[in-house]
Amino acid sequence: MAILTNIADIFANSGWAVIFTQEGGWKYAVMLLIACVLLYLAIAKQFEPLLLLPIGFGMLMANLPLDGLIHMDIFINETQHINWQLLGEVGGMADYIYLGVKLGIYPPLIFLGIGTMTDFEPLIARPSSLLLGAAAQLGIFFTFIGARLLGFTGPEAASIGIIGGADGPTAIFTTTQLAPHLLGSVAVAAYCYMALVPVIQPPIMKALTTEKERQIVMDTPRKVSQREKILFPVIVTVIVSLTLPDAAILVGCLMLGNLMKECGVVERIKKTAGNELMNIITIFLGFSVGCTTNAETFLNLRTVEIIVLGVVAFGVGTAGGVLLGKLMCFLTHGKINPLIGSAGVSAVPMAARVSQKVGQEYNPRNYLLMHAMGPNVAGVIGSAVAAGILINMFS
């Protein structure tokens, strides 16, 4: 009998008892199932695995009952930005890693790594690509209005709208500044939809263009000089930082990474920023964001609304880029293929590859990838600028 009593005591003090015997315990089981779905998408389907895998595993651990992995009351409270005293008393590894998210450290460092791997030449060669990148940000502001109509506050609506930028680090950066209680939902929606760009975009692209437009072969862009490649990140940093100081850190780190790539004199730190540093930050960012997705904050109607609004944001952003591409096609008498406008969402380089794939379906000799990279890079800059505007409005 003593053995049975001990077993009963062990069970009563375990997480299993919370799931099977306590009211609301089913929510933990649902969250664990959602975490497993994210892990499946990352591993089996390879949907954004570098981030969905650590996010999914962080969600898994955060929803193990009685685990106490992360203490969000340290970061979300009514009195101060971060409760440093409480952090010192109860903070664990996940809490300290999450500081990089809360303090806005990880997203700019991710942008630094992206800059070292991104070629700005297509954008410099065809500056009109900036307009396509700007048009694709229409999804952000359209969704912001939709979220406001659904009853979200201004900061919450801004955090939801930024999903339309198709830029995970920017979405995380904006949400931690404006609506940290929505971080888990926004991050999961942003990265899931980024992974689904090849599924979401093609039907919209085909619906808004004619077969003749999809077959347009664009002229080879001009050759960009090394001097232009070096001056471009410096000029963009100065202009954006003076115009929108809230976007300075994101755009500045992106441009610093690109300057490292193009100047050719800091090869060692360029490789570090684009490889080791970026990989470490990606692990910390994904895992700590996943840890914020607990049952209480994630399983509610608001999360469903965020997920629906997220797909609307992607769709409207894609449509905005394509429609401006059609206008440019008309004004240039058929020299611009409207399909490259869809790459204005900043899922680099996935959105540009989708433009290439759809174009080749209708003309196998059509190579749109490098042309689409211009709007794609412009979209990265555009989403950071949009984030700066929203943070400036609501912070």
C-alpha positions as CSV (number, residue, x, y, z in Angstrom):
1,M,0.0,0.0,0.0
2,A,2.9,2.4,0.8
3,I,4.2,1.9,-2.7
4,L,0.8,2.6,-4.2
5,T,0.6,5.7,-2.1
6,N,4.0,6.9,-3.2
7,I,3.1,6.4,-6.8
8,A,-0.2,8.3,-6.3
9,D,1.8,11.2,-4.7
10,I,4.2,11.2,-7.6
11,F,1.4,11.4,-10.1
12,A,-0.4,14.1,-8.1
13,N,2.7,16.3,-8.2
14,S,3.4,15.7,-11.9
15,G,2.4,17.5,-15.0
16,W,0.3,14.5,-16.0
17,A,-2.1,15.3,-13.2
18,V,-2.5,18.9,-14.4
19,I,-3.4,17.7,-17.9
20,F,-5.8,14.9,-17.0
21,T,-7.4,16.0,-13.7
22,Q,-7.3,19.8,-13.4
23,E,-9.8,22.2,-15.1
24,G,-8.3,23.6,-18.2
25,G,-5.6,21.0,-18.4
26,W,-6.7,20.2,-21.9
27,K,-5.2,23.5,-23.1
28,Y,-1.7,22.2,-22.3
29,A,-2.4,19.1,-24.5
30,V,-3.6,21.3,-27.3
31,M,-0.5,23.5,-27.1
32,L,1.7,20.5,-27.1
33,L,-0.1,19.2,-30.2
34,I,0.4,22.6,-31.9
35,A,4.1,22.5,-31.0
36,C,4.4,19.1,-32.6
37,V,2.7,20.4,-35.7
38,L,5.3,23.2,-36.0
39,L,8.1,20.7,-35.5
40,Y,6.6,18.5,-38.2
41,L,6.4,21.4,-40.6
42,A,10.0,22.4,-39.9
43,I,11.5,18.8,-40.1
44,A,9.3,17.0,-42.6
45,K,8.2,19.8,-44.8
46,Q,11.2,22.1,-44.3
47,F,9.0,25.2,-43.8
48,E,11.4,27.8,-42.4
49,P,13.2,25.1,-40.3
50,L,15.9,27.4,-38.9
51,L,13.2,29.3,-36.9
52,L,10.1,27.0,-36.8
53,L,12.1,24.2,-35.2
54,P,13.4,26.3,-32.2
55,I,10.1,28.1,-31.9
56,G,8.2,24.8,-31.9
57,F,10.5,23.2,-29.3
58,G,10.3,26.3,-27.1
59,M,6.5,26.1,-27.3
60,L,6.7,22.4,-26.4
61,M,8.8,23.1,-23.3
62,A,6.8,26.2,-22.2
63,N,3.6,24.2,-22.2
64,L,4.8,21.3,-20.1
65,P,2.7,21.8,-16.9
66,L,4.6,22.9,-13.8
67,D,7.7,23.5,-15.9
68,G,8.1,27.2,-15.0
69,L,10.5,27.6,-18.0
70,I,9.9,31.3,-18.5
71,H,8.3,34.0,-16.3
72,M,6.5,36.5,-18.5
73,D,5.4,38.6,-15.5
74,I,9.1,39.8,-15.5
75,F,8.6,41.4,-18.9
76,I,4.9,42.1,-19.1
77,N,3.8,44.2,-16.2
78,E,2.1,47.5,-15.5
79,T,4.9,49.2,-13.5
80,Q,8.1,48.9,-15.6
81,H,9.6,47.7,-18.8
82,I,11.5,44.8,-17.1
83,N,11.1,43.8,-13.5
84,W,14.8,43.4,-12.8
85,Q,14.3,42.5,-9.2
86,L,12.0,39.7,-10.1
87,L,14.4,38.6,-12.8
88,G,17.1,38.3,-10.2
89,E,14.9,36.3,-7.9
90,V,13.2,33.7,-10.2
91,G,14.9,34.2,-13.6
92,G,16.2,31.2,-15.4
93,M,18.0,30.5,-18.7
94,A,15.0,31.2,-20.9
95,D,14.3,34.5,-19.1
96,Y,17.8,35.7,-19.6
97,I,17.8,34.6,-23.3
98,Y,14.5,36.4,-23.8
99,L,16.1,39.7,-22.7
100,G,17.7,39.8,-26.2
101,V,14.2,39.8,-27.6
102,K,12.7,42.3,-25.1
103,L,15.6,44.7,-25.4
104,G,15.5,44.6,-29.2
105,I,18.9,43.0,-29.7
106,Y,18.3,39.9,-31.7
107,P,16.4,41.3,-34.7
108,P,19.0,43.9,-35.7
109,L,21.7,41.3,-35.4
110,I,19.7,39.0,-37.7
111,F,19.5,41.9,-40.1
112,L,23.3,42.3,-39.9
113,G,23.7,38.7,-41.1
114,I,21.1,39.1,-43.8
115,G,23.0,42.1,-45.1
116,T,26.2,40.1,-45.5
117,M,24.3,37.5,-47.7
118,T,22.2,39.9,-49.8
119,D,23.2,41.3,-53.2
120,F,21.8,44.9,-53.6
121,E,23.0,45.1,-57.2
122,P,19.6,44.4,-58.8
123,L,18.0,47.2,-56.7
124,I,20.8,49.7,-57.5
125,A,20.7,48.8,-61.2
126,R,16.9,49.4,-61.3
127,P,15.9,52.0,-58.6
128,S,12.3,51.8,-59.7
129,S,12.3,48.5,-57.7
130,L,12.0,50.6,-54.6
131,L,8.4,51.5,-55.7
132,L,7.5,47.8,-56.0
133,G,8.9,47.2,-52.6
134,A,6.9,50.1,-51.2
135,A,3.7,49.0,-52.9
136,A,4.0,45.5,-51.3
137,Q,3.9,47.1,-47.9
138,L,0.2,48.0,-48.6
139,G,-0.6,44.7,-46.8
140,I,0.8,46.1,-43.5
141,F,-1.4,49.2,-43.4
142,F,-4.5,47.5,-44.9
143,T,-4.3,44.9,-42.1
144,F,-3.6,47.6,-39.5
145,I,-7.0,49.1,-40.4
146,G,-8.7,45.7,-40.3
147,A,-7.3,44.9,-36.9
148,R,-8.5,48.3,-35.6
149,L,-12.0,47.5,-36.9
150,L,-11.9,44.2,-35.0
151,G,-11.2,46.0,-31.8
152,F,-7.5,45.7,-31.4
153,T,-5.7,48.7,-29.9
154,G,-3.4,50.9,-32.1
155,P,-0.2,49.2,-30.9
156,E,-1.7,45.7,-31.2
157,A,-3.0,46.5,-34.7
158,A,0.4,47.8,-35.7
159,S,2.1,44.6,-34.4
160,I,-0.4,42.4,-36.4
161,G,-0.1,44.5,-39.5
162,I,3.6,44.2,-39.7
163,I,3.1,40.4,-40.4
164,G,2.3,41.6,-44.0
165,G,6.0,42.7,-44.4
166,A,6.9,39.0,-44.6
167,D,9.9,39.7,-42.4
168,G,10.1,37.7,-39.1
169,P,12.7,39.8,-37.3
170,T,10.9,43.0,-38.1
171,A,7.6,41.6,-36.9
172,I,9.3,40.4,-33.6
173,F,11.1,43.8,-33.2
174,T,7.9,45.8,-33.7
175,T,5.7,43.5,-31.4
176,T,8.2,43.6,-28.5
177,Q,8.1,47.4,-28.7
178,L,4.4,47.8,-29.0
179,A,2.5,44.7,-27.9
180,P,4.7,42.1,-26.2
181,H,1.7,40.1,-25.0
182,L,1.0,39.2,-28.6
183,L,4.6,38.2,-29.5
184,G,4.0,34.4,-29.6
185,S,0.9,34.6,-31.8
186,V,2.5,37.2,-34.2
187,A,5.8,35.4,-34.5
188,V,4.2,32.0,-35.2
189,A,1.9,33.6,-37.8
190,A,4.7,35.5,-39.4
191,Y,7.0,32.6,-39.8
192,C,4.3,30.1,-40.9
193,Y,3.1,32.4,-43.6
194,M,6.7,33.2,-44.7
195,A,7.1,29.5,-45.2
196,L,3.9,29.4,-47.2
197,V,4.8,32.1,-49.6
198,P,5.1,29.6,-52.5
199,V,1.5,28.5,-51.7
200,I,-0.1,31.9,-51.0
201,Q,1.4,34.0,-53.8
202,P,1.0,32.1,-57.1
203,P,-2.8,32.2,-57.2
204,I,-2.9,35.9,-56.5
205,M,-0.2,36.6,-59.1
206,K,-2.0,34.6,-61.8
207,A,-5.4,36.2,-61.0
208,L,-4.0,39.7,-61.4
209,T,-2.0,39.3,-64.5
210,T,-2.6,38.1,-68.1
211,E,-0.8,35.3,-69.8
212,K,0.9,37.8,-72.1
213,E,2.2,39.8,-69.2
214,R,3.5,36.7,-67.4
215,Q,5.5,35.9,-70.6
216,I,7.3,39.2,-70.7
217,V,11.1,38.9,-70.9
218,M,12.9,41.8,-69.3
219,D,16.1,43.4,-70.5
220,T,19.3,42.6,-68.7
221,P,19.9,45.3,-66.0
222,R,23.0,47.5,-66.3
223,K,26.3,46.6,-64.6
224,V,26.7,48.3,-61.2
225,S,30.1,49.6,-60.2
226,Q,31.9,48.7,-57.0
227,R,31.8,52.3,-55.9
228,E,28.0,52.3,-56.2
229,K,27.8,49.1,-54.1
230,I,29.8,50.7,-51.4
231,L,28.1,54.1,-51.4
232,F,24.5,52.7,-51.5
233,P,24.4,51.3,-47.9
234,V,26.0,54.4,-46.5
235,I,23.5,56.7,-48.3
236,V,20.5,54.6,-47.4
237,T,21.5,54.5,-43.7
238,V,21.9,58.3,-43.5
239,I,18.6,59.0,-45.3
240,V,16.5,56.5,-43.4
241,S,18.0,57.3,-40.0
242,L,17.5,61.0,-40.4
243,T,13.9,60.5,-41.6
244,L,12.8,57.7,-39.3
245,P,15.1,57.3,-36.3
246,D,12.9,54.4,-35.0
247,A,13.9,52.3,-38.1
248,A,17.6,53.3,-37.9
249,I,18.8,50.2,-36.0
250,L,17.2,47.7,-38.3
251,V,18.2,49.4,-41.6
252,G,21.6,50.4,-40.2
253,C,22.5,46.8,-39.3
254,L,21.2,45.6,-42.7
255,M,23.4,48.1,-44.5
256,L,26.4,47.5,-42.2
257,G,26.2,43.8,-43.2
258,N,26.0,44.6,-46.8
259,L,28.9,47.1,-46.6
260,M,31.0,44.3,-45.0
261,K,30.1,42.2,-48.0
262,E,30.9,44.7,-50.7
263,C,33.9,46.5,-49.4
264,G,36.1,43.4,-49.5
265,V,38.4,44.3,-46.6
266,V,36.6,42.6,-43.6
267,E,36.1,39.1,-44.9
268,R,36.6,37.5,-41.5
269,I,34.0,39.4,-39.6
270,K,31.6,39.3,-42.6
271,K,31.7,35.5,-42.4
272,T,31.2,35.6,-38.7
273,A,28.2,37.9,-39.0
274,G,26.6,35.8,-41.7
275,N,27.3,32.4,-40.2
276,E,28.3,31.8,-36.6
277,L,26.7,35.0,-35.1
278,M,23.5,34.7,-37.1
279,N,23.2,31.0,-36.3
280,I,23.6,31.6,-32.6
281,I,21.1,34.5,-32.6
282,T,18.6,32.5,-34.6
283,I,18.6,29.7,-31.9
284,F,18.2,32.2,-29.1
285,L,15.5,34.1,-30.9
286,G,13.4,31.1,-32.0
287,F,13.6,29.3,-28.7
288,S,12.9,32.3,-26.5
289,V,9.9,33.4,-28.7
290,G,8.6,29.8,-28.6
291,C,8.7,29.9,-24.8
292,T,6.3,32.9,-24.7
293,T,3.5,30.9,-26.4
294,N,1.8,29.4,-23.4
295,A,-1.8,28.2,-23.3
296,E,-3.2,31.3,-21.5
297,T,-2.0,33.8,-24.1
298,F,-2.2,31.7,-27.2
299,L,-5.4,29.7,-27.0
300,N,-8.0,32.4,-27.5
301,L,-10.1,34.1,-30.2
302,R,-7.5,36.9,-30.6
303,T,-5.0,34.4,-31.8
304,V,-7.4,33.1,-34.4
305,E,-8.0,36.7,-35.6
306,I,-4.3,37.3,-35.8
307,I,-3.7,34.2,-37.9
308,V,-6.6,35.3,-40.3
309,L,-5.3,38.8,-40.5
310,G,-1.8,37.5,-41.2
311,V,-2.9,35.7,-44.4
312,V,-4.9,38.8,-45.4
313,A,-1.7,40.9,-44.9
314,F,0.4,38.6,-47.1
315,G,-2.3,38.5,-49.8
316,V,-2.9,42.3,-49.9
317,G,0.9,42.9,-49.9
318,T,1.4,40.5,-52.9
319,A,-1.5,42.1,-54.7
320,G,-0.1,45.6,-54.1
321,G,3.2,44.7,-55.6
322,V,1.7,43.0,-58.6
323,L,-0.7,45.8,-59.4
324,L,2.0,48.4,-59.3
325,G,4.0,46.1,-61.5
326,K,1.1,46.1,-64.0
327,L,1.1,49.9,-64.0
328,M,4.8,50.0,-64.6
329,C,4.4,47.5,-67.4
330,F,1.8,49.7,-69.0
331,L,3.9,52.9,-68.6
332,T,7.1,51.2,-70.0
333,H,5.2,49.7,-72.9
334,G,5.7,46.1,-71.8
335,K,9.3,46.2,-70.5
336,I,8.4,45.3,-66.9
337,N,7.0,41.8,-66.0
338,P,4.4,42.4,-63.3
339,L,5.2,39.2,-61.7
340,I,8.3,40.7,-60.1
341,G,6.1,43.0,-58.0
342,S,5.1,40.1,-55.8
343,A,8.7,39.8,-54.6
344,G,8.2,43.2,-52.9
345,V,7.3,41.3,-49.8
346,S,10.5,40.9,-48.0
347,A,10.8,37.1,-47.7
348,V,14.3,37.0,-49.2
349,P,15.0,35.2,-51.5
350,M,11.9,33.0,-51.4
351,A,9.5,35.6,-52.9
352,A,11.9,36.2,-55.8
353,R,12.1,32.5,-56.5
354,V,8.3,32.3,-56.6
355,S,8.4,35.1,-59.3
356,Q,10.9,33.1,-61.3
357,K,8.9,29.9,-61.0
358,V,5.6,31.4,-62.1
359,G,7.3,33.2,-64.9
360,Q,8.9,30.0,-66.2
361,E,5.6,28.2,-66.2
362,Y,4.5,30.4,-69.0
363,N,7.8,31.1,-70.7
364,P,10.6,28.5,-70.0
365,R,13.2,30.9,-71.4
366,N,12.2,33.6,-68.9
367,Y,14.7,34.3,-66.1
368,L,13.1,36.7,-63.6
369,L,15.1,35.8,-60.5
370,M,17.7,38.7,-60.6
371,H,15.0,41.2,-61.7
372,A,12.8,40.1,-58.8
373,M,15.6,40.4,-56.3
374,G,15.4,44.2,-56.7
375,P,11.9,44.5,-55.3
376,N,12.7,41.7,-52.8
377,V,15.6,43.7,-51.3
378,A,13.5,46.9,-51.5
379,G,10.8,45.0,-49.5
380,V,13.3,44.3,-46.7
381,I,14.1,48.0,-46.5
382,G,10.4,48.9,-46.9
383,S,9.2,46.6,-44.0
384,A,11.8,48.1,-41.7
385,V,10.7,51.6,-42.7
386,A,7.1,50.7,-42.1
387,A,8.0,49.3,-38.7
388,G,9.7,52.6,-37.9
389,I,6.6,54.5,-38.9
390,L,4.3,52.4,-36.7
391,I,6.7,52.4,-33.7
392,N,6.9,56.2,-34.0
393,M,3.1,56.5,-34.1
394,F,2.4,54.2,-31.1
395,S,5.4,53.9,-28.8
